[in-house]
Amino acid sequence: MTGRRNLVAALFTMAWVVTACAPQSPASPGVSAVDLHVEIVRTLDHDPNAFTQGLEIDGTDLLEGTGRPGESWVQATDLDSGIVRARADLPAPLFGEGITVSDGAVWQLTWRDGFAIVRDRTTLAEQRRVPFDGEGWGICALPDLLVTSDGSSTLTFRDPATFEPRRTVEAMRDGVPLTNLNELECADDGSIYANIWTTDTVARLDPADGRVEAMIDASALRAALPPGPRAIDVLNGIAQIPGTDRFLLTGKYWPRMYEVRFVP
């Protein structure tokens, strides 16, 4: 979900779509401690039919990507007005995954289709497909690298032009690998935030060595959700509001999105 941008979101009162991937469990394997919790600043409507895989704020837009064959799309929505500026749908059987913005283009991963899609930032029209090995889950953008996850404990740092791997790190908490890394956000402070699949937990990681700097309990968000038209799935979708200490969080088929702070 995720890069660094200069504009802070104004008031949003629109419906947005978000997704996730699977059932919930209380904690990621090998992780016992929680360091931070979410403080809800604002509650926002969200498209309850969106299987959110990626979330990012870029300029005055909220970009969101979704998954599942026949339900995969990427959309840019104006933060102030709620107007959809652009949308691109993936034809079945493609399964969309994480998205990010880098060098004026939108990168969209596919899950098991073996390629990433590079899109025009304004129109979201497909420009090219870039092959890669393994599964695609989350993606975010550092100033000179793209960072991807594949559902394991590994983060792969990639060339932003060729998508070729440059290096990898393994997410570790007290010497134990932290697996199920999913949607990613490269934050202003240089940290990488990762949704942990099947949980209501977000990890803050050091990109230098993969060390887990904090585990964030976001279970209060699920507890606050009203019923939706579809079975509510896992937490997925994280985007920093640039220049602030606040983030947008949502989940797959969630009827709400939350503006939050991470607090002790």
PAMAR-629151 format. One line per 3 residues: their letters; for each residue y, x, z of N, C-alpha, C. Coordinates in Angstrom, 3 decimals, padded with zeros to 6 digits. Each point is the difference from the previous one (the first is absolute). Example, Ala and Ser with C-alpha at 12.3 -4.5 7.8 and 13.67 -1.06 7.14 Angstrom:
% residues 2
AS = -005.690:013.190:007.800:001.190:-000.890:000.000:001.200:000.900:000.000 | 001.050:-000.350:-000.720:001.190:000.820:000.060:001.090:-000.770:000.730;
***
This chain:
% residues 264
MTG = -000.579:000.535:000.000:000.579:-000.535:000.000:000.838:000.774:000.000 | 002.698:001.180:-001.128:000.284:000.706:001.164:000.820:001.232:-000.170 | 000.913:000.224:-000.324:000.748:001.242:-000.098:001.262:-000.078:000.793;
RRN = 000.930:000.896:-000.293:001.243:-000.009:000.748:001.086:-000.578:-000.858 | 000.734:-000.930:000.513:001.085:-000.618:-000.759:001.203:-000.168:000.894 | 001.145:-000.327:-000.647:001.265:000.065:000.716:000.563:-001.339:000.452;
LVA = -000.632:-001.106:-000.388:000.638:-001.295:000.283:-000.764:-000.778:001.033 | 000.689:-000.559:000.945:-000.629:-000.776:001.066:-000.097:-001.456:-000.437 | -001.086:-000.640:000.284:-000.185:-001.404:-000.369:000.947:-000.886:000.779;
ALF = 000.523:-001.025:-000.680:000.865:-000.983:000.673:-000.861:-001.080:000.611 | 000.473:-001.224:000.010:-000.793:-001.093:000.566:-000.902:-000.537:-001.078 | -001.296:-000.197:000.318:-000.900:-000.560:-000.976:-000.525:-001.321:000.538;
TMA = -000.033:-000.997:-000.880:-000.560:-001.303:000.373:-000.868:-000.529:-001.125 | -000.760:000.845:-000.616:-000.761:-000.395:-001.156:-001.476:000.195:000.253 | -000.801:-000.515:-000.895:-001.448:000.165:000.105:-000.417:001.234:-000.779;
WVV = -000.796:000.835:000.623:-000.497:001.218:-000.614:-001.514:000.021:000.121 | -000.658:000.737:-000.882:-001.455:000.087:000.032:-000.484:001.329:000.542 | -001.052:-000.060:000.793:-000.562:001.216:000.556:-001.500:-000.126:000.065;
TAC = -000.778:001.141:000.090:-001.436:-000.066:-000.052:-000.671:000.898:001.003 | -001.316:-000.032:000.025:-000.821:000.909:000.772:-001.391:000.027:-000.560 | -000.965:000.573:000.702:-001.298:000.239:-000.629:-001.225:-000.524:000.714;
APQ = 000.000:-000.291:001.305:-001.283:-000.326:000.617:000.142:-000.538:001.394 | -001.101:-000.193:000.708:000.045:-000.552:001.334:000.658:000.908:000.993 | 000.261:-000.501:001.152:000.726:000.738:001.013:-000.913:000.471:001.120;
SPA = 000.293:001.183:000.506:-000.640:000.489:001.212:001.081:000.569:000.875 | -000.204:000.147:001.298:001.091:000.328:000.897:000.512:001.410:-000.092 | -000.790:000.938:-000.481:000.464:001.380:-000.032:-000.743:000.769:-001.066;
SPG = 000.647:001.061:-000.514:-000.630:000.843:-000.998:-001.023:000.900:000.674 | -001.100:000.336:-000.698:-001.023:000.841:000.612:000.569:001.300:000.533 | -000.364:000.359:001.212:000.424:001.253:000.596:001.369:-000.042:000.634;
VSA = 000.684:-001.149:-000.026:001.343:-000.088:000.564:-000.028:-000.929:001.203 | 000.423:000.498:001.140:-000.033:-000.813:001.211:001.385:-000.274:000.559 | 000.963:000.852:-000.330:001.324:-000.128:000.616:000.992:-000.627:-000.964;
VDL = 000.909:-000.781:000.542:001.120:-000.557:-000.755:001.277:000.490:000.657 | 000.903:000.561:-000.791:001.201:000.621:000.541:001.227:-000.899:-000.077 | 000.070:-000.840:-001.046:001.171:-000.831:-000.235:-000.444:-001.417:-000.315;
HVE = 000.959:-000.915:000.101:-000.231:-001.399:-000.342:001.132:-000.451:-000.932 | -000.175:-001.176:-000.601:001.058:-000.536:-000.849:000.905:-000.920:000.810 | 001.283:000.114:-000.265:001.002:-000.926:000.529:000.518:-000.805:-001.187;
IVR = -000.187:-001.304:000.013:000.413:-000.843:-001.118:001.512:-000.202:000.040 | 000.663:000.412:-001.063:001.450:-000.151:-000.137:000.335:-001.272:-000.768 | -000.798:-000.309:-001.013:000.277:-001.138:-000.864:-001.317:-000.484:-000.608;
TLD = -000.114:-001.304:-000.132:-001.165:-000.596:-000.650:000.418:-000.559:-001.345 | -000.757:000.335:-001.048:000.327:-000.368:-001.367:-001.157:-000.760:-000.625 | 000.324:-000.886:-000.940:-001.052:-000.676:-000.750:-000.666:000.979:-000.962;
HDP = -001.265:-000.251:-000.273:-000.754:000.852:-000.914:-000.988:-000.868:-000.779 | -000.253:000.349:-001.224:-000.912:-000.766:-000.847:-001.410:000.062:000.573 | -000.548:-001.104:000.465:-001.314:000.018:000.630:-001.145:000.167:-000.991;
NAF = 000.308:000.032:-001.298:-001.029:000.215:-001.011:000.009:001.425:-000.541 | 000.770:000.871:000.628:000.098:001.383:-000.448:-000.984:000.876:000.767 | -000.855:000.688:-000.738:-000.941:000.955:000.583:000.667:001.377:-000.061;
TQG = 000.892:000.248:000.932:000.923:001.144:-000.072:-000.730:001.326:000.125 | 000.357:000.905:-000.890:-000.566:001.340:000.008:001.078:001.078:000.135 | 001.210:-000.292:-000.384:001.067:000.986:000.080:001.337:-000.677:000.193;
LEI = 000.873:000.651:000.774:001.310:-000.558:000.329:000.988:001.145:000.062 | 001.166:-000.193:-000.621:001.015:001.054:000.026:001.376:-000.579:-000.281 | 001.002:000.562:000.676:001.390:-000.332:-000.279:000.598:001.127:-000.833;
DGT = 000.607:-000.374:-001.129:000.652:000.971:-000.864:001.340:-000.572:-000.424 | 001.085:000.625:000.452:001.319:-000.529:-000.293:000.161:-001.371:000.618 | 000.344:-000.991:-000.808:000.185:-001.365:000.494:-001.240:-000.862:-000.218;
DLL = -001.104:000.618:-000.383:-001.222:-000.746:-000.311:-001.091:000.229:001.029 | -000.779:-001.060:000.212:-001.293:000.118:000.660:-001.056:-000.043:-001.084 | -000.810:001.053:-000.071:-001.104:000.026:-000.950:-001.299:-000.248:000.748;
EGT = -000.853:-000.818:-000.607:-001.273:-000.322:000.620:-001.086:-000.031:-001.072 | -001.154:000.550:000.343:-001.149:-000.041:-000.881:-001.166:-000.669:000.693 | -000.810:-000.729:-000.766:-001.120:-000.733:000.572:-001.300:000.387:-000.694;
GRP = -001.117:-000.494:000.561:-001.306:000.337:-000.516:-000.862:-001.209:-000.287 | -001.246:000.283:-000.332:-001.050:-000.921:-000.415:000.125:-000.344:-001.487 | -001.123:-000.046:-000.677:000.013:-000.327:-001.434:000.597:-001.381:-000.244;
GES = 000.924:-000.074:-000.927:000.673:-001.246:-000.307:001.125:-000.349:000.946 | 000.169:000.756:001.086:001.085:-000.235:000.963:000.865:001.241:000.190 | -000.208:001.016:-000.837:000.710:001.269:000.157:001.293:000.003:-000.813;
WVQ = 001.099:000.324:000.668:001.285:000.099:-000.665:000.899:000.939:000.783 | 001.111:000.369:-000.599:001.058:000.739:000.681:001.302:-000.715:-000.307 | 000.862:-000.093:001.021:001.205:-000.818:-000.114:001.169:000.685:000.700;
ATD = 001.185:-000.130:-000.582:001.235:000.487:000.601:000.887:-001.198:000.320 | 000.386:-000.123:001.278:000.785:-001.139:000.467:001.296:000.492:000.621 | 001.102:-000.612:-000.344:001.290:000.369:000.575:000.026:-000.360:001.482;
LDS = 000.370:000.965:000.828:-000.034:-000.206:001.446:001.034:-001.009:000.479 | 001.141:-000.049:-000.662:001.065:-000.897:000.447:-000.235:-001.447:-000.421 | -000.351:-000.183:-001.270:-000.076:-001.353:-000.545:-001.402:-000.585:-000.008;
GIV = -001.008:000.851:000.054:-001.372:-000.480:-000.122:-000.425:-000.247:-001.432 | 000.854:000.332:-000.954:-000.322:-000.212:-001.411:-001.005:001.061:-000.472 | -001.031:-000.453:-000.693:-000.971:000.917:-000.592:000.616:000.630:-001.242;
RAR = 000.179:001.309:000.044:000.629:000.695:-001.124:-000.991:000.354:-001.093 | -001.209:000.338:000.399:-001.006:000.385:-000.996:-001.380:-000.181:000.611 | -000.975:-000.256:-000.873:-001.377:-000.149:000.451:-000.931:000.402:-001.137;
ADL = -001.100:000.654:000.366:-001.025:000.369:-000.975:-001.357:-000.319:000.595 | -000.830:-000.702:-000.748:-001.342:-000.382:000.444:-001.039:000.921:-000.626 | -001.028:000.321:000.776:-001.115:000.786:-000.500:-001.087:-000.947:-000.503;
PAP = -000.490:000.226:-001.187:-001.072:-000.863:-000.500:-001.299:000.267:000.751 | -000.770:-001.053:000.235:-001.331:000.173:000.570:-000.845:000.818:-000.991 | -000.888:000.866:000.489:-000.458:000.106:001.386:000.722:001.071:000.809;
LFG = 001.196:000.452:-000.422:000.691:001.049:000.737:000.338:-000.477:001.407 | -000.078:000.934:000.956:000.238:-000.268:001.417:001.146:000.901:000.440 | 001.190:-000.579:000.205:001.165:000.780:000.373:-000.071:000.495:001.428;
EGI = 000.616:001.148:000.239:000.058:000.575:001.350:001.438:000.417:000.312 | 000.176:001.120:000.703:001.312:000.385:000.492:001.006:000.295:-001.090 | 001.291:-000.104:000.358:001.092:000.298:-000.924:001.011:000.909:000.690;
TVS = 000.766:000.723:-000.802:001.137:000.757:000.500:000.957:000.269:-001.154 | 001.194:000.482:000.337:001.008:000.369:-000.997:000.228:001.502:000.077 | -000.039:000.660:-001.152:000.212:001.442:-000.064:000.681:000.342:-001.314;
DGA = 001.100:000.742:000.080:000.723:000.453:-001.198:000.296:-001.141:-000.954 | 000.432:-001.132:000.554:000.431:-001.107:-000.824:-001.103:-000.797:-000.638 | -001.243:000.200:000.446:-001.127:-000.760:-000.536:-000.807:-000.585:001.146;
VWQ = -000.692:-001.086:-000.275:-000.897:-000.618:000.967:-001.422:000.453:-000.298 | -000.668:000.532:001.023:-001.411:000.350:-000.098:-000.810:-001.103:000.665 | -001.039:-000.455:-000.692:-000.899:-001.017:000.548:-001.433:000.497:-000.131;
LTW = -000.700:000.072:001.138:-001.398:000.397:-000.025:-000.894:-001.172:-000.376 | -001.153:000.316:-000.557:-001.083:-000.975:-000.099:-001.115:000.466:000.925 | -000.822:-000.950:000.430:-000.998:000.297:001.035:-001.145:000.857:-000.534;
RDG = -000.816:-000.564:-000.871:-001.163:000.723:-000.523:000.021:000.083:-001.525 | 001.160:-000.209:-000.589:000.123:000.006:-001.450:000.264:001.382:-000.573 | 000.283:000.985:000.883:000.082:001.384:-000.440:001.318:000.448:-000.574;
FAI = 001.077:-000.770:000.212:001.297:000.444:-000.505:001.132:-000.606:000.828 | 001.136:000.680:-000.068:001.257:-000.521:000.536:000.868:-000.435:-001.169 | 000.856:-000.983:000.247:000.904:-000.505:-001.026:001.416:000.442:000.338;
VRD = 000.679:000.589:-000.952:001.409:000.365:000.152:000.828:-001.065:-000.707 | 000.973:-000.586:000.728:000.772:-001.127:-000.512:001.494:000.322:-000.039 | 000.677:-000.618:-000.930:001.457:000.073:-000.054:000.573:-000.609:001.268;
RTT = 000.910:000.698:000.631:000.526:-000.475:001.286:000.751:-001.321:-000.136 | 000.697:-000.208:-001.089:000.817:-001.202:-000.160:-000.824:-001.210:-000.437 | -000.811:000.177:-001.034:-000.730:-001.123:-000.579:-001.416:-000.142:000.547;
LAE = -000.525:001.068:000.606:-001.384:000.093:000.473:-001.011:000.008:-001.143 | 000.473:000.181:-001.210:-000.900:000.087:-001.148:-000.845:001.272:000.098 | -001.261:-000.107:-000.379:-000.900:001.152:000.041:000.440:001.045:-001.016;
QRR = 000.091:001.271:000.461:000.367:001.092:-000.888:-001.196:000.875:-000.368 | -000.856:000.256:000.970:-001.184:000.822:-000.273:-001.009:-000.173:001.133 | -001.230:000.417:-000.279:-001.063:000.003:001.002:-000.452:001.435:000.228;
VPF = -000.156:000.351:001.273:-000.359:001.366:000.369:-001.348:-000.033:000.718 | -001.026:000.638:-000.539:-001.314:-000.047:000.634:-000.045:000.831:001.284 | -000.828:-000.422:000.940:-000.270:000.787:001.200:-001.404:-000.331:000.495;
DGE = -000.565:000.914:000.781:-001.346:-000.174:000.523:000.035:-000.732:001.333 | -001.036:-000.772:000.268:-000.125:-000.673:001.285:000.718:-001.331:000.031 | 000.102:-000.545:001.215:000.634:-001.301:000.189:001.492:000.154:000.291;
GWG = 000.776:-000.997:-000.403:001.418:-000.048:000.330:000.246:-001.040:001.074 | 000.705:000.377:001.074:000.333:-000.929:001.085:001.515:-000.050:000.191 | 000.555:001.003:000.680:001.436:000.020:000.267:000.689:001.148:-000.703;
ICA = 001.325:-000.145:-000.184:000.791:001.054:-000.627:001.424:-000.068:000.533 | 000.607:001.173:000.214:001.420:000.076:000.338:000.568:001.275:-000.586 | 001.322:000.119:000.025:000.673:001.100:-000.677:000.811:000.840:000.972;
LPD = -000.328:001.297:000.060:000.850:001.002:000.625:000.970:000.511:-001.068 | 001.017:000.809:000.388:000.964:000.449:-001.011:-000.635:000.716:-001.187 | -001.093:000.751:000.219:-000.576:000.784:-001.095:-001.489:-000.238:-000.196;
LLV = -000.566:-001.004:000.673:-001.429:-000.262:-000.106:-000.275:-001.490:000.128 | -001.082:-000.437:-000.606:-000.562:-001.312:000.278:-001.168:000.181:000.966 | -000.167:-000.957:000.898:-001.071:000.074:000.997:-000.878:-001.228:-000.170;
TSD = -001.328:000.198:-000.077:-000.905:-001.125:-000.178:-001.096:000.007:001.055 | -000.529:-001.192:000.260:-001.156:-000.165:000.883:-001.122:-000.644:-000.793 | -001.240:000.143:000.522:-001.158:-000.569:-000.685:-000.938:-000.728:000.957;
GSS = 000.499:-000.372:001.172:-000.815:-000.695:000.975:-000.744:000.917:000.945 | 000.074:001.291:-000.209:-000.622:000.970:000.891:001.048:000.517:000.983 | -000.229:001.183:000.558:000.985:000.647:000.866:000.872:000.988:-000.769;
TLT = -000.153:000.062:-001.311:000.673:001.008:-000.819:001.266:-000.543:-000.652 | 001.068:000.779:000.077:001.203:-000.233:-000.795:000.046:001.062:-001.095 | 000.259:-000.446:-001.240:000.093:000.913:-001.125:001.438:000.070:-000.477;
FRD = 000.525:001.219:-000.093:001.379:000.228:-000.441:-000.047:000.380:-001.482 | 000.730:-000.750:-000.836:-000.133:000.099:-001.440:001.315:000.369:-000.682 | -000.132:000.654:-001.134:001.154:000.310:-000.829:000.615:-001.312:-000.489;
PAT = 001.312:-000.186:000.169:000.618:-001.282:-000.364:000.112:-000.237:-001.500 | -000.270:001.022:-000.811:000.044:-000.169:-001.456:-001.397:-000.191:-000.581 | -000.953:000.825:000.446:-001.340:-000.024:-000.583:-001.008:-000.782:000.843;
FEP = 000.293:-000.228:001.258:-000.889:-000.662:000.956:-001.172:000.887:000.398 | 000.010:001.262:-000.394:-001.068:000.916:000.379:000.104:000.351:001.482 | -001.135:000.098:000.717:000.041:000.372:001.423:000.517:001.423:000.194;
RRT = 000.840:000.164:001.004:000.476:001.331:000.378:-000.649:000.480:001.292 | -000.161:-000.920:000.962:-000.643:000.351:001.262:-000.443:-001.281:000.686 | -000.802:000.154:001.040:-000.426:-001.133:000.812:000.131:000.358:001.468;
VEA = 000.131:-001.020:000.835:-000.100:000.167:001.444:-000.895:-001.117:000.529 | -000.601:000.232:001.169:-000.819:-001.014:000.625:000.715:-000.528:001.232 | 000.147:-001.310:000.100:000.626:-000.609:001.169:-000.910:000.187:001.207;
MRD = 000.542:000.611:001.060:-000.798:000.310:001.188:000.724:-000.466:001.251 | -000.739:-000.636:000.892:000.505:-000.422:001.301:-000.870:000.649:001.072 | 000.566:000.961:000.729:-000.738:000.705:001.059:-001.313:000.564:-000.525;
GVP = 000.052:000.579:-001.199:-001.174:000.637:-000.564:-000.971:-000.932:-000.685 | 000.314:-001.295:-000.056:-000.881:-000.993:-000.622:000.670:-000.525:-001.274 | -000.712:-000.028:-001.132:000.601:-000.527:-001.232:000.375:-001.472:000.143;
LTN = 001.157:-000.358:-000.526:000.468:-001.382:-000.012:-000.256:-000.558:-001.397 | -000.981:-000.873:-000.121:-000.407:-000.504:-001.300:000.702:-001.308:-000.343 | -000.309:-000.523:-001.184:000.527:-001.282:-000.473:001.510:000.016:-000.214;
LNE = 000.552:001.148:-000.403:001.423:000.055:-000.331:000.238:-000.856:-001.235 | 000.963:-000.903:000.096:000.222:-000.953:-001.087:001.438:000.121:-000.503 | 000.801:-001.042:000.091:001.369:000.000:-000.516:000.837:001.058:000.701;
LEC = 000.823:000.719:-000.765:000.777:001.125:000.517:001.494:-000.244:-000.154 | 000.753:000.598:000.935:001.468:000.013:-000.085:000.484:001.391:000.356 | 000.700:000.644:-000.930:000.641:001.287:000.267:001.390:-000.293:000.556;
ADD = 000.208:000.285:001.269:001.203:-000.436:000.702:001.109:001.047:-000.043 | 001.201:-000.449:000.381:001.177:000.871:-000.015:-000.157:001.220:000.897 | -000.768:-000.145:001.086:-000.148:001.110:000.947:-001.036:001.023:-000.442;
GSI = -000.572:-000.174:-001.187:-000.989:000.942:-000.504:-001.426:-000.344:000.349 | -000.202:-000.979:000.889:-001.346:-000.428:000.360:-000.579:-000.918:-001.067 | -001.317:-000.123:000.027:-000.695:-000.967:-000.842:-000.613:-001.052:000.907;
YAN = 000.293:-001.264:-000.280:-000.585:-001.111:000.753:-001.133:-000.587:-000.832 | -001.118:-000.292:000.654:-001.172:-000.509:-000.703:-000.559:-001.215:000.714 | -000.173:-001.097:-000.743:-000.778:-001.118:000.521:-001.455:000.446:000.111;
IWT = -000.649:-000.356:001.100:-001.412:000.318:000.190:-000.808:-001.252:-000.320 | -000.734:000.054:-001.100:-000.710:-001.166:-000.512:-000.972:-000.575:001.025 | -000.042:-001.311:000.046:-000.789:-000.847:000.905:000.589:-000.071:001.397;
TDT = 001.175:000.569:000.232:000.603:-000.042:001.321:001.442:-000.506:-000.086 | 000.575:-000.239:001.180:001.424:-000.313:000.110:000.755:001.224:000.498 | -000.400:001.162:-000.473:000.547:001.272:000.456:000.620:000.764:-001.153;
VAR = 001.132:000.640:000.288:000.664:000.896:-000.943:000.019:001.392:000.619 | -000.317:001.017:-000.786:000.038:001.382:000.468:001.213:000.719:-000.578 | 000.629:000.829:000.820:001.059:000.889:-000.495:-000.583:001.403:-000.097;
LDP = 000.057:000.583:-001.197:-000.678:001.257:-000.282:000.993:001.097:-000.367 | -000.358:001.232:000.360:000.756:001.175:-000.408:-000.538:000.444:-001.364 | 000.828:-000.022:-001.053:-000.512:000.360:-001.327:-000.391:001.462:-000.131;
ADG = 000.458:000.845:000.919:-000.315:001.423:-000.095:-001.478:000.273:000.264 | -000.557:-000.706:001.004:-001.375:000.284:000.384:-000.855:-001.235:000.256 | 000.566:-001.193:-000.165:-000.753:-001.216:000.221:-000.101:-000.445:001.443;
RVE = 000.624:000.718:000.888:-000.094:-000.354:001.421:000.582:-001.387:000.252 | -000.723:-000.810:000.780:000.483:-001.326:000.365:001.041:000.155:001.106 | 001.233:-000.338:-000.317:001.086:000.127:000.966:000.090:-001.195:000.927;
AMI = -000.413:-001.168:-000.477:000.054:-001.216:000.814:-000.872:-001.065:-000.632 | -000.544:-000.864:000.865:-000.687:-001.207:-000.438:000.846:-001.189:000.443 | 000.216:-000.938:-000.906:000.916:-001.119:000.241:-000.786:-001.307:-000.021;
DAS = 000.047:-000.725:001.099:-000.696:-001.278:000.125:000.880:-001.106:-000.578 | -000.466:-000.621:-001.099:000.761:-001.078:-000.641:-000.681:-001.350:000.169 | -000.873:-000.128:000.989:-000.759:-001.245:000.173:000.892:-001.181:000.360;
ALR = 001.197:000.261:000.543:000.914:-001.100:000.340:000.418:-000.780:-001.247 | -000.032:000.638:-001.147:000.391:-000.688:-001.233:-001.038:-001.042:-000.381 | -001.244:000.356:000.055:-001.057:-000.967:-000.316:000.040:-001.175:000.978;
AAL = 000.260:000.315:001.272:000.038:-001.054:001.015:001.125:-000.994:-000.269 | 001.058:000.442:-000.674:001.151:-000.867:-000.270:-000.129:-000.785:-001.296 | -001.047:000.245:-000.786:-000.127:-000.641:-001.305:-000.361:-001.477:000.117;
PPG = 000.656:-000.839:-000.784:-000.441:-001.393:-000.102:-001.184:-000.077:-000.963 | -000.710:-001.118:-000.035:-001.076:-000.152:-000.982:000.556:000.043:-001.417 | -000.819:000.473:-000.921:000.392:000.026:-001.399:-001.006:-000.741:-000.852;
PRA = 000.262:-000.137:-001.288:-000.915:-000.720:-000.883:-001.282:000.755:-000.295 | 000.010:001.327:000.239:-001.183:000.821:-000.230:-000.322:000.743:001.289 | -001.236:000.433:000.118:-000.419:000.717:001.207:000.811:001.281:000.143;
IDV = 000.689:000.149:001.116:000.843:001.163:000.235:-000.872:001.244:000.107 | 000.361:001.012:-000.748:-000.767:001.235:-000.048:000.753:001.085:000.779 | -000.336:001.251:-000.265:000.453:001.088:000.861:001.458:000.400:-000.247;
LNG = 000.556:000.687:000.990:001.308:000.623:-000.125:-000.013:000.966:-001.176 | 000.982:-000.095:-000.872:000.146:000.961:-001.090:001.354:-000.214:-000.647 | 000.744:001.070:-000.138:001.332:-000.089:-000.568:001.014:000.488:001.015;
IAQ = 000.585:001.165:-000.289:000.981:000.587:000.917:001.098:000.659:-000.825 | 001.255:-000.317:000.319:001.140:000.554:-000.720:001.134:000.246:000.977 | 000.467:001.222:000.060:001.157:000.296:000.839:001.260:-000.579:-000.625;
IPG = 000.853:-000.577:000.845:001.333:-000.389:-000.447:000.842:001.272:000.034 | 000.361:000.546:-001.156:000.572:001.350:-000.074:001.212:000.172:000.908 | 000.052:001.151:000.630:001.119:000.349:000.863:-000.034:-000.653:001.352;
TDR = -001.091:-000.684:000.340:-000.123:-000.678:001.289:-001.318:000.392:000.671 | -000.178:-000.490:001.222:-001.271:000.187:000.699:-000.876:-001.237:-000.113 | 000.276:-000.853:-000.989:-000.732:-001.254:-000.150:-000.891:000.021:-001.240;
FLL = -001.066:-000.785:000.072:-000.980:-000.073:-001.077:-000.317:-001.461:-000.286 | -000.410:-000.267:-001.227:-000.599:-001.280:-000.333:-001.515:000.155:000.030 | -000.665:-000.932:000.672:-001.457:-000.021:000.052:-000.499:-001.377:-000.394;
TGK = -001.112:-000.034:-000.705:-000.652:-001.263:-000.322:-001.478:000.259:-000.198 | -000.714:-001.018:-000.485:-001.430:000.123:-000.198:-000.469:-000.856:-001.151 | -001.249:000.130:-000.327:-000.590:-000.721:-001.117:-000.113:-001.483:000.334;
YWP = 000.574:-000.815:-000.861:000.040:-001.451:000.176:000.749:-000.414:001.268 | 000.921:000.843:000.457:000.817:-000.361:001.163:001.160:-000.900:-000.454 | 000.271:-001.094:000.705:001.150:-000.841:-000.335:001.314:000.520:000.577;
RMY = -000.043:001.138:000.680:001.207:000.593:000.581:000.046:001.492:-000.278 | 001.219:000.515:-000.053:000.281:001.425:000.000:000.931:000.265:001.174 | -000.146:001.162:000.616:000.774:000.278:001.207:000.821:001.275:-000.153;
EVR = 001.239:-000.075:000.436:000.817:001.184:000.189:-000.227:000.460:001.441 | -000.405:001.279:000.150:-000.406:000.464:001.325:000.585:001.375:000.295 | -000.007:000.323:001.289:000.182:001.375:000.470:-001.301:000.432:000.673;
FVP = -000.237:001.295:000.025:-001.137:000.556:000.717:000.504:000.547:001.335 | -000.461:-000.568:001.096:000.534:000.315:001.321:-001.131:000.350:000.961 | 000.304:000.741:001.089:-001.031:000.311:001.004:-000.546:-001.255:000.672;
***
